C-alpha cells in the first residue's frame, strides 16, 4: 500500500499529497508530529529507532514520531502511532510547532512542519520491534549531557526541539 504524506506550505496549509519516499527524495515540506512523554518523576521516555528505518536508524529520539495520513487530524495520528510504536496511549497536548530541513547521507531529506505534543504518563511501553529497537527513561539533565558529548546519537528533530520541550515541560 502506497503511504502518502500531506504536503503543506510554511503556514501548515495543505497543498496536496505525495508518496512518502518521493517527498523525502524531493525534500518537499510535509506535515509531521513528534510526541514527548514524561513520567510523573520528570523523566522523558526516549525511543531508539529501529535499525531498519529508512533514515536515522538506531538513533535516539522522542517517544513517538510520524506523519498524519491524508484526511487524518494530526492529534489523531499521534495517538494512533503511540499505540502502533509504543503499545500504549495517554493524554497529551500540542505544545508548539517548527519547520526544519535536514539532508541525510542516503540522499533523502526530511523537510517537515513538525507539531510537537507533550504529555505525562507512568505507563510502560510494549514496543513494536519493527519500529523501535529500545526505549529508556532519562532525566532532562542526563539527556542534555549525553547530547553535548555525542549529538550524533540523537535525531536532528529531537535536537532541534529539545530546549523548547524542556521549557514547556517545566512550565506545566
N, C-alpha and C positions, 0 to 999 in steps of 0.2 A: 504494500500500500504506500502510495506517494505521501510523504509528510510535507505539509505546507506551513510556511510561516507568514505572518501578517506584516507586509511592508508598511512603513509609516514615514511621515515627514518629521522634521525636528520639533514639532509640537505634538507628536504622537497621534496625528490624524492618519487614518488608514488611507493608503494609496493603491492597495492591491494585495495580491498574494503571490508567492513564488515557492517552488520546491526548495526545501531547506538547504540541501547541499549547494544548489545553484546560487542561492542568496549568499552563502559563505564564499563561494568562488568569486562572485561579482562584488562582494563587500557591500551589499545593499542593506540599508538601515531597516531593521525589523524589530518588532516588539518582543520583549523577553521579561523574565522576572527572576528574582533571587529572594529566597526565604532564609531568614536568620532566626533560629530558635534558641533561646536561652533557657536554662533551668532556673528554679527558684533560688539557687545559690549563686546565680550570676555567671555560670559557665556557659559558653557558646558551644552548640553541637556542630562540629565540623564533619564533612564527609570527604573521603578520599575518592576521587573519580576513578571509575573502572579503568583498567588498563586497555580495554577495547574501545574507549571513546575516540571519536574521530578527531578531536583536538583536546589538548590539555590532559591526556591520560595520566593517571597516577598522582595528579596534583591535589593538594588540599584546598577545599573551598567551603562555602557556606552550606547550610543544612540541605538545601534543595535549590535547583535552578533549571529552567527550561523555557519553552515558548508556548504561548497560548495557541490553540488551533483557530482557524477562521470561524467566526461566529461565537467563539467562547470568550466569556469575560476573563480578564487576567486573574482576578481573585479566584474564580472557579478553577482555572487551570493550575494555579498554585496549590490549591487544596488537592486536586486530582494527582498532581505529581508528588506531593508529600506522601500520599498513600502508595503510589507506584514505586517511588525510590526508597522511602524510609519505612514504609509499612505502618504508618500511623498518621493521624491528622490532629490538629489542635487549632485554637483561635490565634489569629494574627491580623495585623492591620498594616495598611500601606504607610510607610514612613517617609519615603522620598523617591525620586527617580533621577536617573542620569543617563547621558549618552556617552558611549565610548567606542573606539575603533582600535582593534588590535590584530595585526597580522601574525600568523603562525608559521612555523618552519615548513609545514606541509602545503603551503601556497593557499591556504584558506584564511579568511579574515572574518573575525567577529565584529560586527558593526550593529550595536544594539541600543535600543531605547529600553533601559532596564528599570523595571518597577521593583522596588525593594520593600519587602514585607518583614515585619519583626513581631515575634510573639514569645510567650513564656509557657513552657510545659516541662513536666517531670517524666513524661512518657519516654520509654527507651525504644529505639528503632528495631525493626526486624528488616534489615537491609535487603534490597533486591540486588543480588550479586552481579546481575547483568549491567546494572547502573552504578553501583557503589562497591568499592573494594574494601573499605573500612570506615569506621566512624570513631570520633573521640569527643570528649567533653573537655574544654580548656578555658582557663581564665583569660580574660582580655589581655592582661599583662604578659602572660606566657606566650600568647599568640604574637603580640607585638614584638617581644624579644626574639622569637623564632623568625619572624618575617624580617627583622633587621639583620639577623645573621645570614639568612638564606631565603631571600624573597622569591627565588625561582621555584620553591616548593609549593607556592600558592598560585591560584589562578589570577589572571590580571584583573578581572572584575571584582574579585574578593579584595585585592589590594587597594583598588580604587575606592570601594565603598566602605572599607573598614573604619576609618575615622568617623564618618558620619553615622555609621551603625552604633559605634561606641557612644557617641554623643547622644543619640536618640535613646539608647537603652538606659543611660544614666539619668535621663530626664523622666523616665517612667515612674 
